[in-house]
Amino acid sequence: MMPNSSFLRMNISCLLVLAIGALGIAGDPIKQNLKEPTTLRQTIDRAVQESWKKEKIKAEENCDDATFLRRIYLDLLGTIPNHDEAIKFLSDKDEKKRNKLIERLLDDPQFSQNQTTLWDLILFGRNPPNQEATRNRTLFKQWLSDKIARNEPFDHWVRDLILAEQEGSELFYAQFNNKPEDLTESFSRIFLGTQIQCARCHDHPFTELLQKDFYGMTGFFVRLVVMDQGSSGNGEKQVKKFKIGEKSSGEVLFSGNQKELKPGKKGEPVKPKFLSGAILEEPTLPSDFKEPEFKSGTKSLPKPLFSRKEKLAQWATAPDNPFFARAAVNRIWSQFMGRGIVHPVDNFGSDNKPTLPDLLDNLTEQFIAHKFDTKWLIRELVSSQTYQLGSKGENKDALPKHFERARIRPLSAEEILSAMKVAGGDPEQKLEGSTGEYFRRYFGEPTNGLGDFQGSLSEHLFLNNSSNVRAFISRKKGNLADTINASKEPWNQRIDKMFISVLTRYPKESERAKFTAYLQSDPKSENLVEEAIWVLMNMSEFRFNH
């Protein structure tokens, strides 16, 4: 469907009007709590506000209800509220309505699904190695979603991931089949917050990490064996199954600086060594030991005489591990505040100091004290005044270092797809063909985690012209376009419904006047209503969380 000339004029006007106020209006100033902090959320606010005073920073005011509503839905559920949910919240006069909403969303089944999606991308990325094995990660997502839904402590499910003995958990190792060095890099970055890859070829030039530290960590993975257990389903629905075996013998061979490597040099065996810690003590193998054969498809794999991955799982997730809990709280903080206290989140090191070191220590201590309860930590973060700041402010940096305003972030591919379904009035709409793949292709890498964002021409053309986008807007029984056209309410009320459904806010008077004039310009309004919804979905305001 091509827009007519009157619509093009309308579109330009709408773009100008909406662009002016795309991010909403800040609400009342935050009232300072002068009492001693009794909760983590108060500790957060006090630490952040003290940094503002020290740096002489003028912070943003509290965000309004509409901004908070859209932000919290996207951050906790990965989608936007529907029209009725938004109306109910915005009209509620209860002073505690934000806290009540947070509790309801944390208990929503979609919370665990959203967290699973986020962690799936952390662990695998958009294009994981060994894509044939990991293309369909249904079993992994079911495994992790079940753990998050039961609020299993963070250290527990990570321990199970390292042990890889439960169906679905094996896929993390399967993507690094026969590549223990790559696995070492990924594991250290994600769970220890340490960029160890520089020590793969030589001693790290800026930290105390040595090349032998890298290969010491690799020693925990070198004996792992990925065993193919067959597959079920066909095509894109094919699910491959694996078991992770572990040998009792085999060592990493260290040959020194790669630049100084001489042809034919085999290297010397390196014992497993915990990062910045001790060498693993393990018993000597019997002199007559013979490694059993590992066969694909075998239901019962031979057990190692001594399991290195069990020792790694115990060390990595222990409360006194100097890396694990700190890396976890920093990553979770970044998920909701936009950047880590250590930034980037996976680059802890002597050359990369935390912005708020005392707060990071406090977060870590309380996370451990609360037995790695991720839901508790998230509740405290999003209940803080710091999280609920407005997103304007004087600082124009994408990710303010001292958290004086909320971050503005682009929606992920999954969030855009879900938001369009909700905004269009049909959240359960079945996707045809490769619609999901199209969205991942055009919106799959919206940010590199450093606050950089650049909308591409292909993204713009996709939003403007794709039939995949039109599918959420075109009139169908019961969806938004159908409801607006069938309604007998005055146009201003119907326009309110469009804005709340798509942008989670009421229109300004100038916006309402423009839309009313356009929608009344033709007695047959069916196409005009679809085009008006299309305009709202193509606004930058819809593309970002604001």
TAPE-V842244 format. One record per residue. RES is the residue in three letters. NEAR is the number of other ideal C-beta (glycine too) atoms within 8 Angstrom. Layout:
BEGIN
RES_NEAR ; RES_NEAR
END
This chain:
BEGIN
MET_5 ; MET_3 ; PRO_7 ; ASN_6 ; SER_5 ; SER_9 ; PHE_11 ; LEU_9 ; ARG_8 ; MET_13 ; ASN_11 ; ILE_8 ; SER_9 ; CYS_15 ; LEU_10 ; LEU_8 ; VAL_12 ; LEU_12 ; ALA_9 ; ILE_6 ; GLY_10 ; ALA_10 ; LEU_9 ; GLY_12 ; ILE_5 ; ALA_10 ; GLY_9 ; ASP_5 ; PRO_5 ; ILE_9 ; LYS_4 ; GLN_5 ; ASN_7 ; LEU_3 ; LYS_6 ; GLU_3 ; PRO_8 ; THR_5 ; THR_7 ; LEU_10 ; ARG_11 ; GLN_12 ; THR_12 ; ILE_14 ; ASP_13 ; ARG_10 ; ALA_12 ; VAL_13 ; GLN_10 ; GLU_8 ; SER_13 ; TRP_13 ; LYS_7 ; LYS_6 ; GLU_7 ; LYS_5 ; ILE_9 ; LYS_6 ; ALA_11 ; GLU_11 ; GLU_11 ; ASN_12 ; CYS_14 ; ASP_11 ; ASP_9 ; ALA_12 ; THR_14 ; PHE_11 ; LEU_14 ; ARG_15 ; ARG_12 ; ILE_13 ; TYR_13 ; LEU_14 ; ASP_9 ; LEU_14 ; LEU_10 ; GLY_13 ; THR_11 ; ILE_11 ; PRO_11 ; ASN_10 ; HIS_11 ; ASP_6 ; GLU_8 ; ALA_14 ; ILE_9 ; LYS_8 ; PHE_12 ; LEU_11 ; SER_6 ; ASP_7 ; LYS_4 ; ASP_6 ; GLU_4 ; LYS_6 ; LYS_9 ; ARG_11 ; ASN_8 ; LYS_9 ; LEU_11 ; ILE_13 ; GLU_9 ; ARG_8 ; LEU_12 ; LEU_11 ; ASP_6 ; ASP_9 ; PRO_6 ; GLN_9 ; PHE_13 ; SER_10 ; GLN_10 ; ASN_11 ; GLN_10 ; THR_12 ; THR_11 ; LEU_10 ; TRP_9 ; ASP_12 ; LEU_10 ; ILE_8 ; LEU_9 ; PHE_11 ; GLY_6 ; ARG_7 ; ASN_4 ; PRO_9 ; PRO_8 ; ASN_10 ; GLN_8 ; GLU_6 ; ALA_12 ; THR_13 ; ARG_8 ; ASN_10 ; ARG_10 ; THR_7 ; LEU_11 ; PHE_12 ; LYS_12 ; GLN_9 ; TRP_12 ; LEU_13 ; SER_11 ; ASP_8 ; LYS_11 ; ILE_14 ; ALA_8 ; ARG_6 ; ASN_8 ; GLU_7 ; PRO_10 ; PHE_10 ; ASP_11 ; HIS_11 ; TRP_12 ; VAL_12 ; ARG_12 ; ASP_12 ; LEU_9 ; ILE_11 ; LEU_11 ; ALA_12 ; GLU_6 ; GLN_8 ; GLU_7 ; GLY_11 ; SER_13 ; GLU_13 ; LEU_14 ; PHE_11 ; TYR_13 ; ALA_14 ; GLN_12 ; PHE_13 ; ASN_9 ; ASN_5 ; LYS_8 ; PRO_12 ; GLU_9 ; ASP_9 ; LEU_13 ; THR_13 ; GLU_11 ; SER_10 ; PHE_11 ; SER_13 ; ARG_13 ; ILE_10 ; PHE_12 ; LEU_14 ; GLY_14 ; THR_14 ; GLN_9 ; ILE_16 ; GLN_8 ; CYS_11 ; ALA_13 ; ARG_9 ; CYS_8 ; HIS_10 ; ASP_8 ; HIS_10 ; PRO_5 ; PHE_7 ; THR_7 ; GLU_6 ; LEU_11 ; LEU_9 ; GLN_13 ; LYS_9 ; ASP_13 ; PHE_15 ; TYR_11 ; GLY_14 ; MET_16 ; THR_14 ; GLY_15 ; PHE_11 ; PHE_13 ; VAL_10 ; ARG_11 ; LEU_13 ; VAL_9 ; VAL_13 ; MET_14 ; ASP_9 ; GLN_9 ; GLY_7 ; SER_7 ; SER_6 ; GLY_8 ; ASN_4 ; GLY_5 ; GLU_5 ; LYS_7 ; GLN_11 ; VAL_10 ; LYS_12 ; LYS_12 ; PHE_13 ; LYS_9 ; ILE_13 ; GLY_11 ; GLU_12 ; LYS_11 ; SER_10 ; SER_8 ; GLY_5 ; GLU_9 ; VAL_10 ; LEU_9 ; PHE_11 ; SER_9 ; GLY_9 ; ASN_9 ; GLN_8 ; LYS_6 ; GLU_6 ; LEU_9 ; LYS_5 ; PRO_4 ; GLY_4 ; LYS_8 ; LYS_5 ; GLY_8 ; GLU_6 ; PRO_8 ; VAL_14 ; LYS_9 ; PRO_14 ; LYS_14 ; PHE_11 ; LEU_12 ; SER_7 ; GLY_6 ; ALA_6 ; ILE_8 ; LEU_12 ; GLU_4 ; GLU_7 ; PRO_5 ; THR_3 ; LEU_8 ; PRO_5 ; SER_4 ; ASP_4 ; PHE_9 ; LYS_4 ; GLU_7 ; PRO_5 ; GLU_4 ; PHE_11 ; LYS_6 ; SER_7 ; GLY_8 ; THR_9 ; LYS_3 ; SER_3 ; LEU_8 ; PRO_6 ; LYS_6 ; PRO_10 ; LEU_7 ; PHE_7 ; SER_8 ; ARG_14 ; LYS_13 ; GLU_8 ; LYS_12 ; LEU_11 ; ALA_11 ; GLN_9 ; TRP_10 ; ALA_13 ; THR_12 ; ALA_8 ; PRO_6 ; ASP_4 ; ASN_10 ; PRO_5 ; PHE_12 ; PHE_13 ; ALA_12 ; ARG_12 ; ALA_16 ; ALA_12 ; VAL_13 ; ASN_17 ; ARG_13 ; ILE_12 ; TRP_12 ; SER_13 ; GLN_8 ; PHE_11 ; MET_11 ; GLY_12 ; ARG_10 ; GLY_10 ; ILE_12 ; VAL_14 ; HIS_13 ; PRO_8 ; VAL_13 ; ASP_11 ; ASN_11 ; PHE_12 ; GLY_9 ; SER_6 ; ASP_5 ; ASN_8 ; LYS_5 ; PRO_8 ; THR_10 ; LEU_10 ; PRO_9 ; ASP_7 ; LEU_12 ; LEU_14 ; ASP_8 ; ASN_11 ; LEU_15 ; THR_11 ; GLU_8 ; GLN_11 ; PHE_14 ; ILE_10 ; ALA_6 ; HIS_9 ; LYS_6 ; PHE_12 ; ASP_11 ; THR_12 ; LYS_8 ; TRP_8 ; LEU_15 ; ILE_12 ; ARG_11 ; GLU_12 ; LEU_14 ; VAL_13 ; SER_10 ; SER_12 ; GLN_9 ; THR_10 ; TYR_11 ; GLN_11 ; LEU_17 ; GLY_15 ; SER_13 ; LYS_7 ; GLY_12 ; GLU_4 ; ASN_8 ; LYS_3 ; ASP_7 ; ALA_8 ; LEU_10 ; PRO_11 ; LYS_8 ; HIS_10 ; PHE_11 ; GLU_12 ; ARG_13 ; ALA_12 ; ARG_12 ; ILE_9 ; ARG_10 ; PRO_11 ; LEU_12 ; SER_10 ; ALA_11 ; GLU_10 ; GLU_11 ; ILE_12 ; LEU_11 ; SER_12 ; ALA_13 ; MET_11 ; LYS_12 ; VAL_13 ; ALA_15 ; GLY_13 ; GLY_13 ; ASP_10 ; PRO_8 ; GLU_5 ; GLN_9 ; LYS_4 ; LEU_6 ; GLU_5 ; GLY_4 ; SER_5 ; THR_11 ; GLY_8 ; GLU_7 ; TYR_11 ; PHE_14 ; ARG_11 ; ARG_7 ; TYR_11 ; PHE_12 ; GLY_9 ; GLU_5 ; PRO_10 ; THR_10 ; ASN_5 ; GLY_7 ; LEU_8 ; GLY_11 ; ASP_7 ; PHE_9 ; GLN_4 ; GLY_7 ; SER_7 ; LEU_5 ; SER_7 ; GLU_10 ; HIS_9 ; LEU_9 ; PHE_12 ; LEU_10 ; ASN_7 ; ASN_5 ; SER_10 ; SER_5 ; ASN_9 ; VAL_12 ; ARG_10 ; ALA_10 ; PHE_12 ; ILE_12 ; SER_8 ; ARG_9 ; LYS_8 ; LYS_4 ; GLY_7 ; ASN_11 ; LEU_15 ; ALA_16 ; ASP_12 ; THR_11 ; ILE_12 ; ASN_10 ; ALA_5 ; SER_9 ; LYS_2 ; GLU_6 ; PRO_5 ; TRP_10 ; ASN_8 ; GLN_9 ; ARG_12 ; ILE_15 ; ASP_11 ; LYS_13 ; MET_14 ; PHE_13 ; ILE_14 ; SER_12 ; VAL_12 ; LEU_10 ; THR_11 ; ARG_10 ; TYR_8 ; PRO_10 ; LYS_8 ; GLU_6 ; SER_7 ; GLU_14 ; ARG_12 ; ALA_8 ; LYS_12 ; PHE_14 ; THR_11 ; ALA_8 ; TYR_12 ; LEU_13 ; GLN_8 ; SER_7 ; ASP_8 ; PRO_3 ; LYS_5 ; SER_10 ; GLU_9 ; ASN_9 ; LEU_12 ; VAL_13 ; GLU_13 ; GLU_12 ; ALA_15 ; ILE_16 ; TRP_11 ; VAL_12 ; LEU_15 ; MET_14 ; ASN_8 ; MET_14 ; SER_7 ; GLU_10 ; PHE_12 ; ARG_9 ; PHE_10 ; ASN_10 ; HIS_11
END
